[in-house]
Amino acid sequence: MKFPKLSAPVLLLLPAIIVLAAVIVVPLLFSFYSSFTPFRLTRPESLWVFIGVRNYVAVLTNREFWIAFGRTVLLLTVALNAEMFLGLGLAMLVNRATRGQRVLRTMMMFPMMFSPVLVGFQFKFLFNDNIGFVNNALQSLGLTDRAIPWLIDGNLALVSIVIAEVWSSTSVFAILILAGLMAMPKDPIEAANVDGCTPWQTFRYVIWPYIMPFAFIAMTIRSLDVARAYDIVKIMTDGGPAKRTELLWTLIGRTAYSDARMGMANAMGYIAILLSILFTVYFFRKLAAARQQIGAEW
């Protein structure tokens, strides 16, 4: 039996294809299969018991899953809007700078250089109720006479996570929006000034329609990051107190490793991926609409 002779490009790509198949395709297929089984880490033989879509039905009827999903959407909405407004303001300030703009652009990228694990530890220390910088600063300024339990109170813990997410990722919006501002032609702005437009009118009807696609690109990237947020939450609160900061992927991690229900966790994971794809499709449609608007107006 003769095997077909492979061309040189295929032979050169073959090692990469084998590695990708070994580290991505095979684990994905295995996890997808196990989502149809009652697989538990403590019972390896359960991997070969096929139960159909029972795990998916259990996940879709699980109140805890939908609470974690709603909390993830809340974090996504608050964090993305805060990052967009702060990033927009930061980008416009840097764009108007006449000196040191290169230094400012470099400084904007600093938060992106820290890993989420490091950011989690950093903000866990900052919001510590005994030795944290935030409580010490508030008490030193006389704004409070007692330590605020940032990571112990359920509502404050979620606020702390939002602050950590916003600090670490506002620069994504700032950099992309700044790229749009720098690429924008100056003629429409000069024409708006000649016509007597106010600064707000110039921004609303001239600048914002042009940079909107850049904002949607940043929002698409960040929506995927926030939708699978795990590291910062795991380090800062581990889903606590009393699961008040449990998000989708911290719930999946707890189900898989703490409860050892790997089959159920994989089913949760694939449903979460499907929900993330729906969010991505929504933002891409918004991006396409913004591009069409620019094409019509410019």
N, C-alpha and C positions, 0 to 999 in steps of 0.2 A: 504494500500500500504506500503510495507516494503522497507526501504532504505538499500542499501548494507552497511555492516559493514566495517568501515575503519580500516586499520591496524594501529598499534602504530606509525610507522615512518610517515605515512601520516597525522595522527592527530597532531604529533609534528610539522610537516612542514606547516600545514594548516594556522596558523596565519600569517606566513611569506608570504605564497602564496596570502592570502587575501590582505595583505598590499601592496605587489608588484602589484597586479591587480588594486588596488584602486589608487595608485600613479603613475603607469607607463602605464599599459595596457589600462585602460579606457581613460586617457588623450590622448594617442597615437591614439586610435580608433576615439575619438572625433575630434582630429585635422585633421586626415586623411579624415574623412567624411566632415568636414567644408571646406577642400580644394576644394571640388566639389560644393561649394555654394558661393554666393556673400556676405557672412556673413560680416557685419560691426558691430563694437561695438556700434555705435550710432543707429543701426536698428536691434534689436534682432530678429524681425520676419523674417529677410532675411536668418536666419540659416536654415529655412525649405524649401528654394527655391533651387531645384537641377538644376545645369547648366552644368553638365557633366565635360568635360576636358577643358572648356573655360579658367579657370584660368591658367592651365598649358600651353596652347597655348599662352596666353598673356605673361606669364613669359618668355617662350622660344623665343618670338619675341620682347622682351623688351630690348632695347639697354642699358638702365641703369643697368639692371641685369647683362649683359655680361661684361660691363665695370667694375662693382664691382667684378665679377668673375675673370677677367683678373688681376685686382689689387690684389686680394687675392692670385692668383697663383704667381704673382711677389713677394709678401711678403713671401710666402711659399718658393720660390726658394732661395731668397737672405738670409732669416733668417736661413733656414736649412743648407745651405752650410757654412755660417759664423759660426753657432753653431758647426757644425761637425769639421771644421778645428781648431777652438779655443778649443773645447773640446778634440780633439785628442792631440793637443800640451800640454794642461794642464794635461791630463792623463799621457802622457809620461814623463813630468817633475816630477810629483808626484811619478810615478813609479820608477824613478831614484834616488829619495831622499833617503838618508841613515839614516837620523834622522828626527823625527817629522812627519812621514808619516801619523800616525793616526790623528794628529791635522790638517794636510793639507786636509785629506779626509773629516774631519768634516767641515772645513771651506768651502770646495767646495760645500757643501750642503746648505749653508746659503741662497743663492738666491731662492732656491726652497721652503723655508719656508714662503716666503712672498706671500700673496694672489695677484692675478692680479689687483684687485682694488687698493691695497696699492702701487703696483709697478706703476700703472698709475698715481696716485697722486704724487708719488715721482718724476717721470720723468717729469710730468707736471710742477712741481716746478723747477727742475733742468734746464729745457729748457725755462723757462719764460723769455721773452725778456727784462723785466725791472729789476727784482730782482733775476733772475735765476743764479745758481752757474756757469753754463757753460759760459754764456756771461760775467759775472764778472771776471772769470778766464782768458778768452781770452783777455779782455780789459786790465786787470792788467799785463799780459805778453806782451802787445803791439802787439798782433797778429791781432787785429782789432781795429778800432777807433769808431765803432758804434755797437749798439745792433743788433744782428742777429735775425730776426723773425722766430725762429725755428718752432713754432706751427701755424704761420700765413701764411707763404709761403707754397704752396701746395707740392712742391717737398721736401722741408726740413722737413715738417710735417711727411711725409711718412718715411723719413730717421730716424727721432726721434723715430717713432714707432718701426722701425726695431731694433734700438739700445736698446730700452726697452725690446723687445722680446728676443734679443740675450743675454742681461745681465741676464734676469730672468731664462733662460732655457739652457744656455750652460752647466750647471752642469749636466743636464740629459745625454748628450753625454759623458761628462768627466767621470761620475761615471760608466756608462755601459762599456765604452772602457777600463777604468782602471780595471774593473772586468775581461775583456778578457785578458788584459796584465798580470794580476796576476795569471790567470789560465793557461797561456801559458807555455808549457814545455820549459826548458832552453837548451835542447840538440840541437835543430835545430839552435838556435842562435850561440851556441858555434861552431857547425860544419861550419856555414857560416863564422865565424871569422877565423877558421883554414884554410878554403879554400881561404882566402884573399879577401873576399867580402868587399866592401866599406860600410860605415854606411847606405848610401842611398839604395844600393842593398839589404842589410840585411832587411831594413824596407820594401822595395817594394816587395820583393819576399818571405820573410819569415814571418815578423810580420804582415803586412797589410792583407794578405789572411786569417790569423787566426782571427784577430779582426774584419774583415769585417762584419760577422753576427751580432756582438754586435752593430756596427754602424748602421746597417739596422734596428735593433730592436728599437734603439733610434730614428731613422728617422721615423719609422712607428708611434711611440707614439707621436712624436712632430708634424708630418704632420696632425694628427687628431686635435691636440690642435690649430695649426695655422690656419687650415681650418675653425675652428669655433671661431676664435679670435673675441672677443667682448668687454670684460671688459676694457683692456688697451686702445683700440681705443676710446671707449665711454668716458672714463675719460679724455684722453689727448686731443682729437680733436672733439669728437662727429661726426666723419665723415667729418668734415670741414677741411680747408676752402673751401666753394663752392663745397662740396662733393668730394674733391680731395683725401680724405683718406677713402672714403666709401668702406667698405668691404661687403662680402655677408651677414654676420649676423648683421652688423649694419644697412644695407639696410632692412633686414627682420624685425628688431626691429622697425625701423622708419615706415615701411609700416603697421605693426601691431598696434602700439600704437599711433604714431603721426598722421598717416593718417587714423587710425581705420579700415583698410581693412584687417581684420583677415583672411578671406578666401584666399585672394591673398597671404598674408604672409605665411600661412601654405603651400600653393603650392610651394612657393619659398623655404621654409624649406625642403620639401621632395626632391626637385630637388637638393638642396645643399647636403643633406645627401647621395643621390645617387652618386654625384660627389665625395664626401669624400670616399665612399666605393670603387670607382674605383681607387682612389689614394692608398688606403690601399691594394687592390689586387695587384697593381703594385709593391709596396714595399715588399709584402710577396713573390711575385715571385722572386724578386731580392734576398731576404733572402734565399729562397730555393736553388737558383743557387749558392749562396755563400757557403751554407752548403755542396752541392754536390762537390764543388771545394775543400773544406777542406777535405772531405772524400776521394777524389781522391789523394790529395797531402800528406795527413798525414796518 
